């Protein structure tokens, strides 16, 4: 019997499918339950399946030439990954690890491509996602070329933060990322993150609260990032 979490109903990618079409698609997927810390796919794996996260949170990482792990992004329930290998048949460009216990649907590449050709809305969403990822990568490359560690940390904090209603320029990151994870996102060391967060606190731009980091003036942080980029 299928578990309650083994459904694609929460995946926006398949929002245009009827209930019957969705059930038929679910039946053709292989369902996996993975524990926190378990690798789902590794960098340069040869598989071409697409994975839909039905429950939990997973993380996209790459290995730098130095051997350091770099975090690219987190993928929550309802989103998918692995589409590049399904499209071009080449080795995986990144590794995926479960941040929490998760349930994923493994969709064979031919089935994924059939969905793209059969359902225009699925095709449009995949194109929008790919365009968005290209833009994000271009932004990160630009930051690594123009910003020092301090301002890369500022930029990443701004990306992670969400408006919290406390003020026009206030935003919250909850739960707060471990310093080691934040360091992996901007290719630096945990000690550098700790130092810069403490400096932001002293300057009145950040406040640590239980279960959250609060950015007290996002406008000022954006201005600091902009000035640093222009001074490069």
N, C-alpha and C positions, 0 to 999 in steps of 0.2 A: 504494500500500500504506500502510495506517495505521501511524504511528509508535507505538512502544511506550508513549510517554507519553500517547497519545490514547485514554484510557480513563476512564470514570466509576467504575471499581471502587473507587477510594479515597475517593469522596464519600459521607460518612455519610448525606446526604440521600436517597440511593437504596439504602440498605442492605436495604430490604424487597423489592427487585425480584429476580426470578430472573435467572440469567445470560442467558437468551434475551431477557428484557424489557430488560435493561441494554444488550445489544448493539443491539437495535432502537432504543433511545433514542440511543445513541452515533451511529448512522447518520443520525439526523435533526438532529444538531448540526453547526454549522460550526466547524472547529477552527482556532485561531490560535496562532501562536508569536510572542511579543513579547519585545523586548530590554529589559534593565534601563534605566530612565529613560523608556521609551516610554509615552505615555498610551493607555489602553485605552478609556476614555470620559471625557468632560470634563463639568464642571458645566453643567447646563441643556441637555445634549444631548437630542435628541428621540427617540432609539432606545428600544426597550422590551425588547430581548433580556435574558435572564438569563445570567450568566457563571459557569461552574464552573471553579475553579482546579484543573487536573489536576497541574501541576508548577510549582514556584517560589513566590514571595511577591509579593503586590501590596498597595497601600496606599490607604486611603480618605482623601481630603482635601476640604476646603471652602475657599472664599475668604471671608475676613472683609470687612466693608464697607471697612475700612482698606486692603484689598488684600493683607494678609498671609495666607499659607497656613497653615491649621490642620490638623494631622493628627488624624483621628478614631480610626483603628485600622488594624492590619495584618491581611491575610487570607492564611493559608497554604494549601498544597495540601490539597484535600479539602473546602474550604468554597466558598461561592458569594456572589455579589453581584448587584445590579440588580433585586431582586425587587419593590421599590416601584413602579418604572415599569411593570413587567410586570403588576402588580395594578391600578394606577389609571390607567395610560396617560399620566401627566403627565411633564414634563421631569425629567431627572436631578437629584437633590438634592445630589449630591457627584460629585467626579471620582475616577477610579481610575488609578493609575500603577504600573507594574511596578517593584518594588524590585530583583528579580533577573530573569534570563531566565526566562520563564514560558510555559506552555502552558495555554490556556483553551478551554473548550467554550462556544460561543455558542448558546444555546437560545432559539428564538423564543418570544415571550410566550404564544401559544396553546398551544404544546406544554407549557410550564411549568404553565399553569393546568390543562391536562388531567391532568398528573401529580398536581397537588394534589387534584383531584376523584376521580381513579381510585384513588389509593393513600392510605389513611388515615394511614399512618405518615409519608409525605411531608408531608401537611397538618399533622399534629401538630408536626413539626419546624419547619416554616415559622412556625407560630404561636408556638412557644417562642422561636425566634430573634427575631421581631418584638417579643415581650414583653421579651426581654432587652435589645434595643437601646433600647427606650423607657426602661427602667430605667437603663441606662448614661448616656443623654443627660440624664435627670433628675438623676443624680448630678453630671454635669459642670456643668450649669446651676447647681445648688446650690453647687458649689465656686467657680464664677466669681463668684457673688453673695456668698459668705461668707468666702472665703479670699484672702489676699494671694498674691503670686507665690511667695514662699518655700514656703508650705504647699501650694500647688498642685503645686509641683515634688515635694515629699515624697509627696503622694498619688499622683502619676503614677509615681514610682519604686516605690511599693508595688504598684501595678497591674502593672507590667512584671516585677517580681521573681518568682522561683520558689524554693521551698524547696530547699536544697542539701545537707541532711544534716549540716552542720557544727555545728548547734545548733538548739535549739527556736525561737529568734528570729533566725536567720540566713537570708538569702535572696540569690540571685544573679541578676543581669541579664547574660545572655550571648547574643550579643555586646553590648557596651555601645553604647547609641545615641549617635550624634554629638550634640554639644551643640546644634547647630542643629535637629536633629529633635526633641530633647526640648523645646526652646523652642517649636517649632511645635505640640506637643501641648498646651501649657498657655498658649499665646498670650502669649509674652514674647520677650525677646531672648536671643541666645546668651550675651552677656556676663553676664546675670543667672543663667543656668544654671551657668556656670563659677564664678561667685562663690559660689553656694549649695552646689555640690558640694565646693568647697574648704573651706567652713565645716563641712560635715558630716565631712570628713576630720579637720579639727582637733579636732572634738568627739568623735572616736572612734566615729562612727555609720556611716561608710562607708570602704571600702578599695578602692583601684584595683589590680586585678591584670591580668596579661596576658590580654586577651580577655574581661574581665568587670569589672563593678562588684559589690561585695559589700556588702549592707546588714547591718551587724553587730548591730543591735538593732531589728527591725521593730516590736516592742511599743512601744518608746519613740517611734518615728516616728509610729505610729498615735495615740499619746496626744497628741503635739504637734499633729497635725492636728485631733483632736477638741477640744482646748483652744482652738485658733484659731477653730474654727467656733462654739464656745459664746461666745467673747468678742465675736463680731461684733455 
